[in-house]
Amino acid sequence: MSQNESKKLVEGITPRDQDFAQWYTDTVLKAGLIAYSNIKGFMVIKPAGYALWEQIQAHLDARFKETGVENVYMPMLIPESLLQKEKDHVEGFAPEVAWVTHGGMEELNERLCVRPTSETLFCDFYAQDVHSYKDLPRLYNQWCSVVRWEKETRPFLRSREFLWQEGHTIHETAGEAEERTKQMLQVYADFCEQDLALPTIKGQKTEKEKFAGAEHTYT
């Protein structure tokens, strides 16, 4: 890139001390990481941006598998009746849920939720697939996209569809589950610090901040 091209690129970016949020958005766009789509909150992840995601997946997936994790894939759609079994969990996501009401031209007998997260699917699956304590633990992870109808959006930080991974494990005792949670918290911290060069502060969220339906939420 020539000096003149570099100057034009920088001139198109809002100064950080003038508007931090706009500076961030301008930088992401000028770096060629994403492009806007025709639907608010849904972005096109361009090759440079997706290459970053591929590296994140590769490094994090390797760390997961070192602890015994296996990858699975759950359906994108969740029946409304299944969501209602986890009322506390659903209430936290209700305002953000996107619903499928028609299949082709026909109205469905039951609304289907586009997954905002997959706890209910994993719990339903485990209830059918686990028959004895001898089947435990199950250490499953899913790489997928989820949809949450956010009001205010920002590329990568808060979008209506985003790529992520979600690990869902099941154990013989609550103590084992708690131990596993803290183990994975350290895995995430090590990944952030060693692979992404991002400093971390580990801790437990307050009652107001914790995940909908959870007993404890760590960050």
mmCIF file of the C-alpha atoms, coordinates in Angstrom:
data_MODEL
# 
_entry.id   MODEL 
# 
loop_
_atom_site.group_PDB 
_atom_site.id 
_atom_site.type_symbol 
_atom_site.label_atom_id 
_atom_site.label_alt_id 
_atom_site.label_comp_id 
_atom_site.label_asym_id 
_atom_site.label_entity_id 
_atom_site.label_seq_id 
_atom_site.pdbx_PDB_ins_code 
_atom_site.Cartn_x 
_atom_site.Cartn_y 
_atom_site.Cartn_z 
_atom_site.occupancy 
_atom_site.B_iso_or_equiv 
_atom_site.pdbx_formal_charge 
_atom_site.auth_seq_id 
_atom_site.auth_comp_id 
_atom_site.auth_asym_id 
_atom_site.auth_atom_id 
_atom_site.pdbx_PDB_model_num 
ATOM 1   C CA . MET A 1 1   ? 0.000   0.000   0.000  1.00 0.00 ? 1   MET A CA 1 
ATOM 2   C CA . SER A 1 2   ? 1.378   3.407   -0.999 1.00 0.00 ? 2   SER A CA 1 
ATOM 3   C CA . GLN A 1 3   ? 1.764   6.284   1.432  1.00 0.00 ? 3   GLN A CA 1 
ATOM 4   C CA . ASN A 1 4   ? -1.109  8.090   -0.280 1.00 0.00 ? 4   ASN A CA 1 
ATOM 5   C CA . GLU A 1 5   ? -3.376  5.040   -0.003 1.00 0.00 ? 5   GLU A CA 1 
ATOM 6   C CA . SER A 1 6   ? -2.479  4.657   3.665  1.00 0.00 ? 6   SER A CA 1 
ATOM 7   C CA . LYS A 1 7   ? -3.326  8.305   4.263  1.00 0.00 ? 7   LYS A CA 1 
ATOM 8   C CA . LYS A 1 8   ? -6.738  7.908   2.614  1.00 0.00 ? 8   LYS A CA 1 
ATOM 9   C CA . LEU A 1 9   ? -7.408  4.784   4.671  1.00 0.00 ? 9   LEU A CA 1 
ATOM 10  C CA . VAL A 1 10  ? -6.608  6.554   7.935  1.00 0.00 ? 10  VAL A CA 1 
ATOM 11  C CA . GLU A 1 11  ? -8.586  9.649   6.952  1.00 0.00 ? 11  GLU A CA 1 
ATOM 12  C CA . GLY A 1 12  ? -11.674 7.476   6.617  1.00 0.00 ? 12  GLY A CA 1 
ATOM 13  C CA . ILE A 1 13  ? -11.439 6.368   10.258 1.00 0.00 ? 13  ILE A CA 1 
ATOM 14  C CA . THR A 1 14  ? -13.052 8.454   12.996 1.00 0.00 ? 14  THR A CA 1 
ATOM 15  C CA . PRO A 1 15  ? -10.465 9.537   15.615 1.00 0.00 ? 15  PRO A CA 1 
ATOM 16  C CA . ARG A 1 16  ? -10.637 7.283   18.650 1.00 0.00 ? 16  ARG A CA 1 
ATOM 17  C CA . ASP A 1 17  ? -10.725 10.149  21.144 1.00 0.00 ? 17  ASP A CA 1 
ATOM 18  C CA . GLN A 1 18  ? -13.607 11.735  19.225 1.00 0.00 ? 18  GLN A CA 1 
ATOM 19  C CA . ASP A 1 19  ? -15.988 8.735   19.094 1.00 0.00 ? 19  ASP A CA 1 
ATOM 20  C CA . PHE A 1 20  ? -14.628 5.442   20.368 1.00 0.00 ? 20  PHE A CA 1 
ATOM 21  C CA . ALA A 1 21  ? -17.574 3.329   19.164 1.00 0.00 ? 21  ALA A CA 1 
ATOM 22  C CA . GLN A 1 22  ? -17.440 4.759   15.641 1.00 0.00 ? 22  GLN A CA 1 
ATOM 23  C CA . TRP A 1 23  ? -13.641 4.425   15.577 1.00 0.00 ? 23  TRP A CA 1 
ATOM 24  C CA . TYR A 1 24  ? -14.042 0.717   16.317 1.00 0.00 ? 24  TYR A CA 1 
ATOM 25  C CA . THR A 1 25  ? -16.656 0.217   13.584 1.00 0.00 ? 25  THR A CA 1 
ATOM 26  C CA . ASP A 1 26  ? -14.636 2.191   11.027 1.00 0.00 ? 26  ASP A CA 1 
ATOM 27  C CA . THR A 1 27  ? -11.531 0.150   11.814 1.00 0.00 ? 27  THR A CA 1 
ATOM 28  C CA . VAL A 1 28  ? -13.325 -3.182  11.412 1.00 0.00 ? 28  VAL A CA 1 
ATOM 29  C CA . LEU A 1 29  ? -14.769 -2.069  8.069  1.00 0.00 ? 29  LEU A CA 1 
ATOM 30  C CA . LYS A 1 30  ? -11.550 -0.531  6.728  1.00 0.00 ? 30  LYS A CA 1 
ATOM 31  C CA . ALA A 1 31  ? -9.588  -3.631  7.738  1.00 0.00 ? 31  ALA A CA 1 
ATOM 32  C CA . GLY A 1 32  ? -11.834 -5.665  5.467  1.00 0.00 ? 32  GLY A CA 1 
ATOM 33  C CA . LEU A 1 33  ? -13.023 -7.958  8.245  1.00 0.00 ? 33  LEU A CA 1 
ATOM 34  C CA . ILE A 1 34  ? -16.760 -7.574  7.588  1.00 0.00 ? 34  ILE A CA 1 
ATOM 35  C CA . ALA A 1 35  ? -19.339 -5.990  5.325  1.00 0.00 ? 35  ALA A CA 1 
ATOM 36  C CA . TYR A 1 36  ? -22.901 -5.042  6.177  1.00 0.00 ? 36  TYR A CA 1 
ATOM 37  C CA . SER A 1 37  ? -25.743 -7.184  4.832  1.00 0.00 ? 37  SER A CA 1 
ATOM 38  C CA . ASN A 1 38  ? -29.286 -6.105  3.936  1.00 0.00 ? 38  ASN A CA 1 
ATOM 39  C CA . ILE A 1 39  ? -30.562 -7.040  7.412  1.00 0.00 ? 39  ILE A CA 1 
ATOM 40  C CA . LYS A 1 40  ? -29.583 -5.013  10.461 1.00 0.00 ? 40  LYS A CA 1 
ATOM 41  C CA . GLY A 1 41  ? -27.346 -6.964  12.802 1.00 0.00 ? 41  GLY A CA 1 
ATOM 42  C CA . PHE A 1 42  ? -26.433 -9.643  10.253 1.00 0.00 ? 42  PHE A CA 1 
ATOM 43  C CA . MET A 1 43  ? -22.962 -9.166  8.793  1.00 0.00 ? 43  MET A CA 1 
ATOM 44  C CA . VAL A 1 44  ? -20.923 -10.706 6.012  1.00 0.00 ? 44  VAL A CA 1 
ATOM 45  C CA . ILE A 1 45  ? -17.678 -12.011 7.476  1.00 0.00 ? 45  ILE A CA 1 
ATOM 46  C CA . LYS A 1 46  ? -15.075 -11.455 4.768  1.00 0.00 ? 46  LYS A CA 1 
ATOM 47  C CA . PRO A 1 47  ? -12.033 -13.728 4.175  1.00 0.00 ? 47  PRO A CA 1 
ATOM 48  C CA . ALA A 1 48  ? -9.725  -11.799 6.511  1.00 0.00 ? 48  ALA A CA 1 
ATOM 49  C CA . GLY A 1 49  ? -12.304 -11.846 9.288  1.00 0.00 ? 49  GLY A CA 1 
ATOM 50  C CA . TYR A 1 50  ? -13.154 -15.502 8.802  1.00 0.00 ? 50  TYR A CA 1 
ATOM 51  C CA . ALA A 1 51  ? -9.464  -16.436 8.787  1.00 0.00 ? 51  ALA A CA 1 
ATOM 52  C CA . LEU A 1 52  ? -9.261  -15.033 12.313 1.00 0.00 ? 52  LEU A CA 1 
ATOM 53  C CA . TRP A 1 53  ? -12.237 -17.180 13.320 1.00 0.00 ? 53  TRP A CA 1 
ATOM 54  C CA . GLU A 1 54  ? -10.632 -20.277 11.783 1.00 0.00 ? 54  GLU A CA 1 
ATOM 55  C CA . GLN A 1 55  ? -7.490  -19.705 13.839 1.00 0.00 ? 55  GLN A CA 1 
ATOM 56  C CA . ILE A 1 56  ? -9.539  -19.192 16.995 1.00 0.00 ? 56  ILE A CA 1 
ATOM 57  C CA . GLN A 1 57  ? -11.430 -22.418 16.300 1.00 0.00 ? 57  GLN A CA 1 
ATOM 58  C CA . ALA A 1 58  ? -8.275  -24.410 15.624 1.00 0.00 ? 58  ALA A CA 1 
ATOM 59  C CA . HIS A 1 59  ? -6.417  -23.313 18.751 1.00 0.00 ? 59  HIS A CA 1 
ATOM 60  C CA . LEU A 1 60  ? -9.402  -23.460 21.093 1.00 0.00 ? 60  LEU A CA 1 
ATOM 61  C CA . ASP A 1 61  ? -10.664 -26.777 19.728 1.00 0.00 ? 61  ASP A CA 1 
ATOM 62  C CA . ALA A 1 62  ? -7.255  -28.338 20.388 1.00 0.00 ? 62  ALA A CA 1 
ATOM 63  C CA . ARG A 1 63  ? -7.341  -27.097 23.978 1.00 0.00 ? 63  ARG A CA 1 
ATOM 64  C CA . PHE A 1 64  ? -10.849 -28.504 24.440 1.00 0.00 ? 64  PHE A CA 1 
ATOM 65  C CA . LYS A 1 65  ? -9.909  -31.928 23.125 1.00 0.00 ? 65  LYS A CA 1 
ATOM 66  C CA . GLU A 1 66  ? -6.948  -32.111 25.485 1.00 0.00 ? 66  GLU A CA 1 
ATOM 67  C CA . THR A 1 67  ? -9.548  -32.181 28.293 1.00 0.00 ? 67  THR A CA 1 
ATOM 68  C CA . GLY A 1 68  ? -11.646 -34.932 26.671 1.00 0.00 ? 68  GLY A CA 1 
ATOM 69  C CA . VAL A 1 69  ? -14.220 -32.811 24.825 1.00 0.00 ? 69  VAL A CA 1 
ATOM 70  C CA . GLU A 1 70  ? -16.007 -34.215 21.759 1.00 0.00 ? 70  GLU A CA 1 
ATOM 71  C CA . ASN A 1 71  ? -17.752 -32.097 19.110 1.00 0.00 ? 71  ASN A CA 1 
ATOM 72  C CA . VAL A 1 72  ? -21.418 -32.571 18.204 1.00 0.00 ? 72  VAL A CA 1 
ATOM 73  C CA . TYR A 1 73  ? -24.037 -30.549 16.351 1.00 0.00 ? 73  TYR A CA 1 
ATOM 74  C CA . MET A 1 74  ? -27.577 -29.798 17.492 1.00 0.00 ? 74  MET A CA 1 
ATOM 75  C CA . PRO A 1 75  ? -30.523 -28.605 15.339 1.00 0.00 ? 75  PRO A CA 1 
ATOM 76  C CA . MET A 1 76  ? -30.888 -24.900 14.614 1.00 0.00 ? 76  MET A CA 1 
ATOM 77  C CA . LEU A 1 77  ? -34.603 -24.874 15.511 1.00 0.00 ? 77  LEU A CA 1 
ATOM 78  C CA . ILE A 1 78  ? -36.131 -25.526 18.932 1.00 0.00 ? 78  ILE A CA 1 
ATOM 79  C CA . PRO A 1 79  ? -39.858 -26.340 19.467 1.00 0.00 ? 79  PRO A CA 1 
ATOM 80  C CA . GLU A 1 80  ? -41.613 -23.796 21.680 1.00 0.00 ? 80  GLU A CA 1 
ATOM 81  C CA . SER A 1 81  ? -42.893 -26.602 23.925 1.00 0.00 ? 81  SER A CA 1 
ATOM 82  C CA . LEU A 1 82  ? -39.316 -27.667 24.649 1.00 0.00 ? 82  LEU A CA 1 
ATOM 83  C CA . LEU A 1 83  ? -38.341 -24.124 25.575 1.00 0.00 ? 83  LEU A CA 1 
ATOM 84  C CA . GLN A 1 84  ? -41.264 -23.894 28.001 1.00 0.00 ? 84  GLN A CA 1 
ATOM 85  C CA . LYS A 1 85  ? -39.815 -26.760 30.037 1.00 0.00 ? 85  LYS A CA 1 
ATOM 86  C CA . GLU A 1 86  ? -37.046 -24.363 31.062 1.00 0.00 ? 86  GLU A CA 1 
ATOM 87  C CA . LYS A 1 87  ? -39.159 -21.319 31.974 1.00 0.00 ? 87  LYS A CA 1 
ATOM 88  C CA . ASP A 1 88  ? -36.478 -19.532 33.996 1.00 0.00 ? 88  ASP A CA 1 
ATOM 89  C CA . HIS A 1 89  ? -34.023 -20.027 31.171 1.00 0.00 ? 89  HIS A CA 1 
ATOM 90  C CA . VAL A 1 90  ? -36.493 -18.864 28.506 1.00 0.00 ? 90  VAL A CA 1 
ATOM 91  C CA . GLU A 1 91  ? -37.523 -15.687 30.314 1.00 0.00 ? 91  GLU A CA 1 
ATOM 92  C CA . GLY A 1 92  ? -33.989 -14.366 30.026 1.00 0.00 ? 92  GLY A CA 1 
ATOM 93  C CA . PHE A 1 93  ? -34.005 -14.748 26.249 1.00 0.00 ? 93  PHE A CA 1 
ATOM 94  C CA . ALA A 1 94  ? -37.679 -14.153 25.381 1.00 0.00 ? 94  ALA A CA 1 
ATOM 95  C CA . PRO A 1 95  ? -37.245 -10.568 24.106 1.00 0.00 ? 95  PRO A CA 1 
ATOM 96  C CA . GLU A 1 96  ? -34.384 -11.673 21.819 1.00 0.00 ? 96  GLU A CA 1 
ATOM 97  C CA . VAL A 1 97  ? -35.892 -14.824 20.294 1.00 0.00 ? 97  VAL A CA 1 
ATOM 98  C CA . ALA A 1 98  ? -36.536 -15.082 16.540 1.00 0.00 ? 98  ALA A CA 1 
ATOM 99  C CA . TRP A 1 99  ? -39.450 -17.379 15.645 1.00 0.00 ? 99  TRP A CA 1 
ATOM 100 C CA . VAL A 1 100 ? -40.210 -19.526 12.598 1.00 0.00 ? 100 VAL A CA 1 
ATOM 101 C CA . THR A 1 101 ? -43.980 -19.687 12.095 1.00 0.00 ? 101 THR A CA 1 
ATOM 102 C CA . HIS A 1 102 ? -44.322 -21.062 8.546  1.00 0.00 ? 102 HIS A CA 1 
ATOM 103 C CA . GLY A 1 103 ? -42.888 -23.935 6.535  1.00 0.00 ? 103 GLY A CA 1 
ATOM 104 C CA . GLY A 1 104 ? -43.234 -22.844 2.931  1.00 0.00 ? 104 GLY A CA 1 
ATOM 105 C CA . MET A 1 105 ? -46.756 -21.408 2.677  1.00 0.00 ? 105 MET A CA 1 
ATOM 106 C CA . GLU A 1 106 ? -48.185 -23.468 5.532  1.00 0.00 ? 106 GLU A CA 1 
ATOM 107 C CA . GLU A 1 107 ? -48.446 -22.212 9.085  1.00 0.00 ? 107 GLU A CA 1 
ATOM 108 C CA . LEU A 1 108 ? -46.747 -24.556 11.546 1.00 0.00 ? 108 LEU A CA 1 
ATOM 109 C CA . ASN A 1 109 ? -48.724 -26.207 14.342 1.00 0.00 ? 109 ASN A CA 1 
ATOM 110 C CA . GLU A 1 110 ? -46.038 -25.087 16.775 1.00 0.00 ? 110 GLU A CA 1 
ATOM 111 C CA . ARG A 1 111 ? -43.666 -22.145 16.623 1.00 0.00 ? 111 ARG A CA 1 
ATOM 112 C CA . LEU A 1 112 ? -39.986 -22.969 16.273 1.00 0.00 ? 112 LEU A CA 1 
ATOM 113 C CA . CYS A 1 113 ? -37.327 -20.846 17.910 1.00 0.00 ? 113 CYS A CA 1 
ATOM 114 C CA . VAL A 1 114 ? -34.095 -20.080 16.051 1.00 0.00 ? 114 VAL A CA 1 
ATOM 115 C CA . ARG A 1 115 ? -31.608 -21.068 18.724 1.00 0.00 ? 115 ARG A CA 1 
ATOM 116 C CA . PRO A 1 116 ? -30.354 -18.209 20.914 1.00 0.00 ? 116 PRO A CA 1 
ATOM 117 C CA . THR A 1 117 ? -28.397 -20.906 22.786 1.00 0.00 ? 117 THR A CA 1 
ATOM 118 C CA . SER A 1 118 ? -28.754 -24.692 23.011 1.00 0.00 ? 118 SER A CA 1 
ATOM 119 C CA . GLU A 1 119 ? -29.164 -25.653 26.678 1.00 0.00 ? 119 GLU A CA 1 
ATOM 120 C CA . THR A 1 120 ? -32.666 -27.016 26.176 1.00 0.00 ? 120 THR A CA 1 
ATOM 121 C CA . LEU A 1 121 ? -31.593 -29.154 23.209 1.00 0.00 ? 121 LEU A CA 1 
ATOM 122 C CA . PHE A 1 122 ? -28.638 -30.621 25.068 1.00 0.00 ? 122 PHE A CA 1 
ATOM 123 C CA . CYS A 1 123 ? -30.703 -31.329 28.188 1.00 0.00 ? 123 CYS A CA 1 
ATOM 124 C CA . ASP A 1 124 ? -33.393 -33.054 26.138 1.00 0.00 ? 124 ASP A CA 1 
ATOM 125 C CA . PHE A 1 125 ? -30.767 -35.099 24.314 1.00 0.00 ? 125 PHE A CA 1 
ATOM 126 C CA . TYR A 1 126 ? -28.953 -36.110 27.506 1.00 0.00 ? 126 TYR A CA 1 
ATOM 127 C CA . ALA A 1 127 ? -32.259 -37.163 29.099 1.00 0.00 ? 127 ALA A CA 1 
ATOM 128 C CA . GLN A 1 128 ? -32.747 -39.647 26.270 1.00 0.00 ? 128 GLN A CA 1 
ATOM 129 C CA . ASP A 1 129 ? -29.149 -40.715 25.733 1.00 0.00 ? 129 ASP A CA 1 
ATOM 130 C CA . VAL A 1 130 ? -27.846 -41.149 29.290 1.00 0.00 ? 130 VAL A CA 1 
ATOM 131 C CA . HIS A 1 131 ? -29.179 -44.298 30.970 1.00 0.00 ? 131 HIS A CA 1 
ATOM 132 C CA . SER A 1 132 ? -26.787 -44.809 33.882 1.00 0.00 ? 132 SER A CA 1 
ATOM 133 C CA . TYR A 1 133 ? -24.075 -43.084 35.878 1.00 0.00 ? 133 TYR A CA 1 
ATOM 134 C CA . LYS A 1 134 ? -21.747 -45.343 33.918 1.00 0.00 ? 134 LYS A CA 1 
ATOM 135 C CA . ASP A 1 135 ? -22.496 -43.177 30.857 1.00 0.00 ? 135 ASP A CA 1 
ATOM 136 C CA . LEU A 1 136 ? -21.044 -40.134 32.616 1.00 0.00 ? 136 LEU A CA 1 
ATOM 137 C CA . PRO A 1 137 ? -19.455 -37.730 32.193 1.00 0.00 ? 137 PRO A CA 1 
ATOM 138 C CA . ARG A 1 138 ? -20.488 -36.452 28.779 1.00 0.00 ? 138 ARG A CA 1 
ATOM 139 C CA . LEU A 1 139 ? -18.258 -33.632 27.575 1.00 0.00 ? 139 LEU A CA 1 
ATOM 140 C CA . TYR A 1 140 ? -19.765 -32.186 24.404 1.00 0.00 ? 140 TYR A CA 1 
ATOM 141 C CA . ASN A 1 141 ? -19.068 -28.994 22.493 1.00 0.00 ? 141 ASN A CA 1 
ATOM 142 C CA . GLN A 1 142 ? -20.826 -27.384 19.553 1.00 0.00 ? 142 GLN A CA 1 
ATOM 143 C CA . TRP A 1 143 ? -19.469 -24.900 17.003 1.00 0.00 ? 143 TRP A CA 1 
ATOM 144 C CA . CYS A 1 144 ? -22.390 -23.037 15.441 1.00 0.00 ? 144 CYS A CA 1 
ATOM 145 C CA . SER A 1 145 ? -24.135 -19.702 14.980 1.00 0.00 ? 145 SER A CA 1 
ATOM 146 C CA . VAL A 1 146 ? -26.947 -18.396 17.169 1.00 0.00 ? 146 VAL A CA 1 
ATOM 147 C CA . VAL A 1 147 ? -29.532 -15.648 16.690 1.00 0.00 ? 147 VAL A CA 1 
ATOM 148 C CA . ARG A 1 148 ? -30.524 -13.038 19.276 1.00 0.00 ? 148 ARG A CA 1 
ATOM 149 C CA . TRP A 1 149 ? -32.633 -10.077 18.178 1.00 0.00 ? 149 TRP A CA 1 
ATOM 150 C CA . GLU A 1 150 ? -30.528 -7.340  19.749 1.00 0.00 ? 150 GLU A CA 1 
ATOM 151 C CA . LYS A 1 151 ? -31.816 -3.766  19.542 1.00 0.00 ? 151 LYS A CA 1 
ATOM 152 C CA . GLU A 1 152 ? -28.416 -2.097  19.343 1.00 0.00 ? 152 GLU A CA 1 
ATOM 153 C CA . THR A 1 153 ? -25.795 -3.832  17.217 1.00 0.00 ? 153 THR A CA 1 
ATOM 154 C CA . ARG A 1 154 ? -22.032 -3.507  16.717 1.00 0.00 ? 154 ARG A CA 1 
ATOM 155 C CA . PRO A 1 155 ? -19.863 -5.723  14.444 1.00 0.00 ? 155 PRO A CA 1 
ATOM 156 C CA . PHE A 1 156 ? -18.441 -8.742  16.333 1.00 0.00 ? 156 PHE A CA 1 
ATOM 157 C CA . LEU A 1 157 ? -19.364 -7.278  19.737 1.00 0.00 ? 157 LEU A CA 1 
ATOM 158 C CA . ARG A 1 158 ? -23.166 -7.371  19.498 1.00 0.00 ? 158 ARG A CA 1 
ATOM 159 C CA . SER A 1 159 ? -24.831 -8.723  16.366 1.00 0.00 ? 159 SER A CA 1 
ATOM 160 C CA . ARG A 1 160 ? -28.094 -10.557 15.778 1.00 0.00 ? 160 ARG A CA 1 
ATOM 161 C CA . GLU A 1 161 ? -26.348 -13.624 14.398 1.00 0.00 ? 161 GLU A CA 1 
ATOM 162 C CA . PHE A 1 162 ? -22.920 -14.586 15.632 1.00 0.00 ? 162 PHE A CA 1 
ATOM 163 C CA . LEU A 1 163 ? -20.524 -17.506 15.503 1.00 0.00 ? 163 LEU A CA 1 
ATOM 164 C CA . TRP A 1 164 ? -19.537 -19.154 18.758 1.00 0.00 ? 164 TRP A CA 1 
ATOM 165 C CA . GLN A 1 165 ? -18.964 -22.396 20.553 1.00 0.00 ? 165 GLN A CA 1 
ATOM 166 C CA . GLU A 1 166 ? -21.000 -23.742 23.433 1.00 0.00 ? 166 GLU A CA 1 
ATOM 167 C CA . GLY A 1 167 ? -19.871 -26.538 25.702 1.00 0.00 ? 167 GLY A CA 1 
ATOM 168 C CA . HIS A 1 168 ? -22.485 -28.574 27.555 1.00 0.00 ? 168 HIS A CA 1 
ATOM 169 C CA . THR A 1 169 ? -21.388 -31.296 29.943 1.00 0.00 ? 169 THR A CA 1 
ATOM 170 C CA . ILE A 1 170 ? -23.229 -33.620 32.300 1.00 0.00 ? 170 ILE A CA 1 
ATOM 171 C CA . HIS A 1 171 ? -21.749 -35.205 35.430 1.00 0.00 ? 171 HIS A CA 1 
ATOM 172 C CA . GLU A 1 172 ? -22.546 -37.649 38.210 1.00 0.00 ? 172 GLU A CA 1 
ATOM 173 C CA . THR A 1 173 ? -22.383 -35.012 40.964 1.00 0.00 ? 173 THR A CA 1 
ATOM 174 C CA . ALA A 1 174 ? -22.782 -31.251 41.313 1.00 0.00 ? 174 ALA A CA 1 
ATOM 175 C CA . GLY A 1 175 ? -19.255 -31.111 42.697 1.00 0.00 ? 175 GLY A CA 1 
ATOM 176 C CA . GLU A 1 176 ? -17.832 -32.662 39.538 1.00 0.00 ? 176 GLU A CA 1 
ATOM 177 C CA . ALA A 1 177 ? -19.803 -30.193 37.413 1.00 0.00 ? 177 ALA A CA 1 
ATOM 178 C CA . GLU A 1 178 ? -18.465 -27.261 39.425 1.00 0.00 ? 178 GLU A CA 1 
ATOM 179 C CA . GLU A 1 179 ? -14.912 -28.583 39.135 1.00 0.00 ? 179 GLU A CA 1 
ATOM 180 C CA . ARG A 1 180 ? -15.310 -28.946 35.375 1.00 0.00 ? 180 ARG A CA 1 
ATOM 181 C CA . THR A 1 181 ? -16.649 -25.405 35.085 1.00 0.00 ? 181 THR A CA 1 
ATOM 182 C CA . LYS A 1 182 ? -13.601 -23.972 36.817 1.00 0.00 ? 182 LYS A CA 1 
ATOM 183 C CA . GLN A 1 183 ? -11.293 -26.138 34.714 1.00 0.00 ? 183 GLN A CA 1 
ATOM 184 C CA . MET A 1 184 ? -12.812 -24.759 31.510 1.00 0.00 ? 184 MET A CA 1 
ATOM 185 C CA . LEU A 1 185 ? -12.681 -21.213 32.867 1.00 0.00 ? 185 LEU A CA 1 
ATOM 186 C CA . GLN A 1 186 ? -8.919  -21.660 33.111 1.00 0.00 ? 186 GLN A CA 1 
ATOM 187 C CA . VAL A 1 187 ? -8.799  -23.088 29.571 1.00 0.00 ? 187 VAL A CA 1 
ATOM 188 C CA . TYR A 1 188 ? -10.501 -19.935 28.263 1.00 0.00 ? 188 TYR A CA 1 
ATOM 189 C CA . ALA A 1 189 ? -8.191  -17.693 30.292 1.00 0.00 ? 189 ALA A CA 1 
ATOM 190 C CA . ASP A 1 190 ? -5.075  -19.486 29.021 1.00 0.00 ? 190 ASP A CA 1 
ATOM 191 C CA . PHE A 1 191 ? -6.320  -19.227 25.443 1.00 0.00 ? 191 PHE A CA 1 
ATOM 192 C CA . CYS A 1 192 ? -7.024  -15.501 25.756 1.00 0.00 ? 192 CYS A CA 1 
ATOM 193 C CA . GLU A 1 193 ? -3.687  -14.743 27.384 1.00 0.00 ? 193 GLU A CA 1 
ATOM 194 C CA . GLN A 1 194 ? -1.391  -17.116 25.489 1.00 0.00 ? 194 GLN A CA 1 
ATOM 195 C CA . ASP A 1 195 ? -2.960  -17.202 22.011 1.00 0.00 ? 195 ASP A CA 1 
ATOM 196 C CA . LEU A 1 196 ? -4.783  -13.863 21.743 1.00 0.00 ? 196 LEU A CA 1 
ATOM 197 C CA . ALA A 1 197 ? -2.494  -11.794 24.006 1.00 0.00 ? 197 ALA A CA 1 
ATOM 198 C CA . LEU A 1 198 ? -5.550  -10.529 25.898 1.00 0.00 ? 198 LEU A CA 1 
ATOM 199 C CA . PRO A 1 199 ? -5.273  -10.047 29.677 1.00 0.00 ? 199 PRO A CA 1 
ATOM 200 C CA . THR A 1 200 ? -8.064  -11.604 31.725 1.00 0.00 ? 200 THR A CA 1 
ATOM 201 C CA . ILE A 1 201 ? -9.683  -11.193 35.125 1.00 0.00 ? 201 ILE A CA 1 
ATOM 202 C CA . LYS A 1 202 ? -11.495 -14.361 36.203 1.00 0.00 ? 202 LYS A CA 1 
ATOM 203 C CA . GLY A 1 203 ? -14.403 -14.246 38.605 1.00 0.00 ? 203 GLY A CA 1 
ATOM 204 C CA . GLN A 1 204 ? -18.026 -15.039 39.405 1.00 0.00 ? 204 GLN A CA 1 
ATOM 205 C CA . LYS A 1 205 ? -20.814 -12.795 38.132 1.00 0.00 ? 205 LYS A CA 1 
ATOM 206 C CA . THR A 1 206 ? -23.314 -11.153 40.459 1.00 0.00 ? 206 THR A CA 1 
ATOM 207 C CA . GLU A 1 207 ? -26.880 -12.411 40.825 1.00 0.00 ? 207 GLU A CA 1 
ATOM 208 C CA . LYS A 1 208 ? -28.114 -9.726  38.427 1.00 0.00 ? 208 LYS A CA 1 
ATOM 209 C CA . GLU A 1 209 ? -25.476 -10.577 35.817 1.00 0.00 ? 209 GLU A CA 1 
ATOM 210 C CA . LYS A 1 210 ? -25.629 -14.354 35.896 1.00 0.00 ? 210 LYS A CA 1 
ATOM 211 C CA . PHE A 1 211 ? -26.910 -16.441 32.995 1.00 0.00 ? 211 PHE A CA 1 
ATOM 212 C CA . ALA A 1 212 ? -30.678 -16.966 32.871 1.00 0.00 ? 212 ALA A CA 1 
ATOM 213 C CA . GLY A 1 213 ? -31.609 -20.102 34.850 1.00 0.00 ? 213 GLY A CA 1 
ATOM 214 C CA . ALA A 1 214 ? -28.080 -20.665 36.179 1.00 0.00 ? 214 ALA A CA 1 
ATOM 215 C CA . GLU A 1 215 ? -27.023 -21.253 39.792 1.00 0.00 ? 215 GLU A CA 1 
ATOM 216 C CA . HIS A 1 216 ? -23.636 -19.600 39.176 1.00 0.00 ? 216 HIS A CA 1 
ATOM 217 C CA . THR A 1 217 ? -22.041 -17.882 36.196 1.00 0.00 ? 217 THR A CA 1 
ATOM 218 C CA . TYR A 1 218 ? -18.300 -17.387 35.865 1.00 0.00 ? 218 TYR A CA 1 
ATOM 219 C CA . THR A 1 219 ? -16.438 -14.988 33.627 1.00 0.00 ? 219 THR A CA 1 
# 
